[in-house]
Amino acid sequence: MGEATPAPEALRPLVVRTRTELRTALATAPRPIGLVPTMGALHEGHASLIRRARAESATVVATIFVNPRQFNETADFEEYARDEAADLTTAREAGADIVFIPTVEEVYPAGSQTTVRVGALTEALEGAARPGHFEGVTTVVAILLCLAGAERAYFGQKDAQQLLVVRRMALDLGIATEIVACPIVREPDGLAMSSRNVRLTPEQRAAAPVLRASLLAARAAYEAGERDGEALRTAIRGVLAAEPLAAPEYVSCADPATLRELARVDGPALLSLAVRFGSIRLIDNDPLP
Amino acid sequence: MGEATPAPEALRPLVVRTRTELRTALATAPRPIGLVPTMGALHEGHASLIRRARAESATVVATIFVNPRQFNETADFEEYARDEAADLTTAREAGADIVFIPTVEEVYPAGSQTTVRVGALTEALEGAARPGHFEGVTTVVAILLCLAGAERAYFGQKDAQQLLVVRRMALDLGIATEIVACPIVREPDGLAMSSRNVRLTPEQRAAAPVLRASLLAARAAYEAGERDGEALRTAIRGVLAAEPLAAPEYVSCADPATLRELARVDGPALLSLAVRFGSIRLIDNDPLP
């Protein structure tokens, strides 16, 4: 994968804050470049993406940008965790060479009015639950991919629909960056890592592994031979119903390529769900088989 | 501008028809790369873009793709001139090294569902007259810019709004290709070169220089001190009204950055118009001063 020649440890990561600084830093950077777009609040899931990029790239760029355009709820945007110093430590320890931390004005220059939209794939699940969310995601990811010009960009499987949508967008637009999917990283009790987990109350946090438990119940039914899509969704709902703090938003057993709900599971399927604990919204998923 | 090392004359231009062939050809091409996106039916206006690219680039790529998504009228799409052999001769003589002639399926792969949209700048003038036109333009140009990864791309000033919109899109998305504007090329009688000119009847062709004449009348008024926007538009309309074959679609005196109509011309302005001759729609423009 090329000879990695990272900067001396003491200088890493190089922090750049403007498009021009990023371009300048990357103009002479050894290739291939691996890009890890994040919204900060870095946890072990993000670290796993950076480590994967490190293993496959001569230069690793992480980006930290809390993208206002993808938040459909103002409170969620305002309460989203921000801790640059901690993020830089995490990024450095995981192997990032460069961290791009732009302002909103740097990502969306004055007069900015261009949006990137993906069609049918964004209509179900997260797209249905969060109006405007995916247009914000695809626009900012298109910008970051164009700015970085990386050989590969790394996204977590936890946002399964986002991964599909971003991969579709990159293919459709002819963006020469391979979109690499990385496995979900979980807490010991099974809760998928998320920057929103820290906002749960202790009671909510104790209840939150019910997402994973509900998916495992459906998987168990599948492994016992159940192939009826609605029966698998019902298996998930049944486990969630037993947890009074959990308010399910959607429960899905869908075609993993189109995200259309499946009546029968005759091939691969994506189990997924979104659940609210008070104002905090968590998601998880499990691909079958 | 780098040492140009074009292929031997007999081998030029190299014709590529797939994304992969284009990528392969460009992977080892000398830089900088100059891109000239066209819809074929190449005339002297296109040739001037290719010659400009040739003068500033080590590798010149022209693209020929009649983009169905930017035609708001089916008849206009179907009747749009197509002559690959003639286009290749023109492209070669003007200095193209590579000509990319993709199929619709190659530009928009199976399942394609991504669109790129520019906001306010696309709402007036051509955008108002041709619903969906600019979304088709910005989507295909984003794809061509991403596929080519050129240092510069060349567009004619004749499509003044398109030029503004494409430049805005490239800036907004962080596409690292400079958008270069090239002057309008005209027939000896003043008619702006257009692939649609050949579809005019002899009578319409004889009448068509009225577009340029009407702009020059407004310019003359401007140079005589007229600064009232409506008076300048009226000067254009007056000349057009004297030509019975010309059916004006819009007449504009607008801010050249925002394309908003001007009440007064206190700085630069863009005079522009669209006129139908039967089913053939022609446009022209003139920037003041």
Interface residues (C-beta under 8 A of the other chain):
Chain A: R19 R23 Y108 P109 G111 S112 Q113 T114 T115 V116 R117 V118 G119 A120 L121 T138 A142 I143 L144 C146 L147 G149 R168 M169 L171 D172 L173 G174 I175 A176
Chain B: R19 R23 Y108 P109 G111 S112 Q113 T114 T115 V116 R117 V118 G119 A120 L121 T138 A142 I143 L144 C146 L147 G149 R168 M169 L171 D172 L173 G174 I175 A176
